[in-house]
């Protein structure tokens, strides 16, 4: 693991980090749990970069579709190069949370 990314592996959200060419260089354990793909599989799936911010992304996991939304942030590495951090939210988990909130009688917009 790249030392400067150790912090990100402890983050509970699903992350994919890319280099200046937008090719994946790191995925954290939450990303692996969400998608079932490790970094090598991500490199095979997105060899020329991952540009999908703000869109729904469909991953195949155990033969089923996992729908997630993504957001992206620019970042600078310690060696002055740049990259991006993509975060993913599992839409089924978000829908489940909304349903739980509705059951409490609160209004969900």
N, C-alpha and C positions, 0 to 999 in steps of 0.2 A: 504494500500500500504506500502511496506517496505520502511522506510525513505530514505535509501541510494539509492533507485531506483527512487526517485522523479525527479531527473534530466533527467532520461531516458524517462519519460512520456512526457516531453516537446520536445524531439528529433523528428524531422519530419520523420525519416526513421523507417521502421518496425523492431522492436526488440523483441527477445525472449531470456530470460536469464535463464540459468539452474544452478543447484547446482553441487556438486562434483560427484553425481551419474548420471549426465546429465539429470535429471528430471526437467521439467519446473518449475520455481518459480515466473516468472514475464513476462508479455507481455505488451507493451505500446499501447497507443490508435491508433497509426499508424498501428500496427500489427492487431488490431481488425478491423480497416477500410479495410485493404488489404484482410484479410482472412475471416472476419465475425465471427471469433472464439474468445471468451474470455478465460481467464486463465483456468477456469473450463473445458471448452471444449477441450482446448489444453492438459490438464492433462488426460482427457479421451482418446484422440487420440494418445498421446505419453507417456503413463504411465511409460515406461521403458527407456525413454530417446529419445533425438532427435539428431541423428548423420547424418547430411546430408549436410555438408559444401561443397560449390563449385559445387553443383549439382542443377539441376532444381527440383523444388518442385511444386507439383500440389495440390492446395487447392480447395475444393468445396465451392462456395459462391453463394447463391441464385440459386442453380441448374446449375451453370456454372463453368467451370474450370478457375482458376486463376493460371497462371504459373509464378513462381518467381525463382530467383536464390538466393543462400544463401552463406554467408561467415561467418567464426567463428573466435573469438578472445578469448584467455584465460584471466581470470580475477581473482583477489583475493578480497574477501569480507573483511569488517572491522574486522570480528571475526577470520581472518586468514584462513578461508576455501576458497576453490577455486571453480570456476564455469566457464561458457562460455557465451559469448554474440554472438548470431546469428543475423545477419542483412539480410534483404530480400529486393530484388528489383523486382518490378512488371515488367515482360518482355513486356507486352503490352504498358506500359508507356514509357519504354525505346525505343521500336520500333517506337512509335508515335513521340518521341523526335528526333530520327534519321531521320524520314521522314520530319519533319519540317526543320531540318538543311539542308537536301538535297534540299528542295525547295528554300533555300537561295542561292544555287549554290556552297556551300562549299562541299568539299570532305569528306565523312564519311568512315572510314576504318572499 
